[in-house]
Amino acid sequence: MYYFIVNPTSRSGKGRKIWDKVEQLLIEQEIEYEVFLLDAPDKARGLAQYFSEHITPCTVVIVGGDGTINEFLSGLVTYEGLTLGYIPTGSGNDFARGMHMPSKPEEALEVILAQEKFRNINIGITSSGNRKKYFAISSGIGYDASVCEQVNTTSSKHFLNKLGAGKLVYLFQGLRLLLSQKPSSMRVLLDDNQLLTFEKVYFATAMNMKYEGGGFMFCPKASPVDQYLDFIVVEGLPKWKILLLLPTALFGKHTRFKGIHIYRCKRAVIQCEEDTCVHADGEHFGYCKKVSFGLMKEKLRFIVD
């Protein structure tokens, strides 16, 4: 039995069309399945809690975007007995990109039904005060978080999704916000023993996978299975230079430039002078002066190609 959790509104409604094609293939192949359409806020979270408490062992397939994955993770009580599959239908699809999953729904379904290869992946956790949120891709503070917040609220996202160019919304919003973004000073504590101070930080991000923001390879060596986070800090650069560097980040070539710092750690604690925007997998976490990024002890079993 396969349990499919489908976000029909992902990529401005394209998620439903993709699911219709996937369901037809399931029917043709006489696959036993049950589908749950996400028709209310936090429904994926509630389903995750239900599956992990009452249905395991089971195979759950997410048909949605990075935000759907994130919401599902936030509801899990335990990872034990759960196998996760994924058919990407979002705008950015950084999770599928980071896991090297096929972008075509029929190919992704073929991999899921075969269940020949698996990876036990790390899941990150973002916390501030008594609040916490899980992430599979990345979580950061500053400029990249502000871009994610704007992407999720801008009307241009719907328009570009309709044109099949949804990931361009990250680039457009990134360029717009770069003009108004003010860098800030931050203190960064890595693994409770390495204290770093930066004066003009644009953003600092903990990466569990290589990509975020619709394909920017901010940490080319990041891996979801190595039990570490790759942590990038971008600081001290003039805005015109950041503008020139952004395209190079699509290929991971930005790391050689002064002002780009990458570290490897299991935990990072950030202290800012003022409340600063934070995201987890592109979803708005809030505004924080102090936030920490770490890894869960458990790993999640994931079907791969």
VENSUL-V736387 format. One record per backbone hydrogen bond with DSSP energy under -1.0 kcal/mol. NH is the residue of the N-H (numbers start at 1). CO is the residue of the C=O. If there is no record, write none. Layout:
# VENSUL-V736387
NH_CO + NH_CO
This chain:
# VENSUL-V736387
2_32 + 3_59 + 4_34 + 5_61 + 6_36 + 7_63 + 10_7 + 14_11 + 15_10 + 16_8 + 18_14 + 19_15 + 20_16 + 21_17 + 22_18 + 23_19 + 24_20 + 25_21 + 26_22 + 27_23 + 28_24 + 29_25 + 30_27 + 31_26 + 34_2 + 36_4 + 38_6 + 39_37 + 43_40 + 46_42 + 47_43 + 48_44 + 49_45 + 50_46 + 51_47 + 52_48 + 53_49 + 54_50 + 55_51 + 56_51 + 58_81 + 60_83 + 61_3 + 62_85 + 63_5 + 64_87 + 69_65 + 70_66 + 71_67 + 72_68 + 73_69 + 74_70 + 75_72 + 76_73 + 82_79 + 83_58 + 84_301 + 85_60 + 87_62 + 89_64 + 97_93 + 98_94 + 99_95 + 101_96 + 108_104 + 109_105 + 110_106 + 111_107 + 112_108 + 113_109 + 114_110 + 115_111 + 119_302 + 121_300 + 122_224 + 124_135 + 125_294 + 126_133 + 127_292 + 128_131 + 131_128 + 133_126 + 135_124 + 139_206 + 140_279 + 141_204 + 142_277 + 143_202 + 146_142 + 147_143 + 148_144 + 149_145 + 150_146 + 151_147 + 152_148 + 153_150 + 154_150 + 159_155 + 160_156 + 161_157 + 162_158 + 163_159 + 164_161 + 165_160 + 168_165 + 169_166 + 170_167 + 172_168 + 173_169 + 174_170 + 175_171 + 176_172 + 177_173 + 178_174 + 181_177 + 184_201 + 186_198 + 187_271 + 188_196 + 189_269 + 190_194 + 191_267 + 193_190 + 194_190 + 196_188 + 198_186 + 201_184 + 202_234 + 203_234 + 204_141 + 205_232 + 206_139 + 207_230 + 208_137 + 209_137 + 212_216 + 216_212 + 217_249 + 218_216 + 219_210 + 222_219 + 229_265 + 230_207 + 231_263 + 232_205 + 233_261 + 234_203 + 235_259 + 236_200 + 242_238 + 243_239 + 244_240 + 245_241 + 246_242 + 249_245 + 250_247 + 251_248 + 253_248 + 257_254 + 260_257 + 261_233 + 263_231 + 265_229 + 268_293 + 269_189 + 270_291 + 271_187 + 272_289 + 276_288 + 278_286 + 279_140 + 280_283 + 281_138 + 283_280 + 285_278 + 286_278 + 288_276 + 291_270 + 292_127 + 293_268 + 294_125 + 296_123 + 300_121 + 302_119 + 303_84 + 304_117
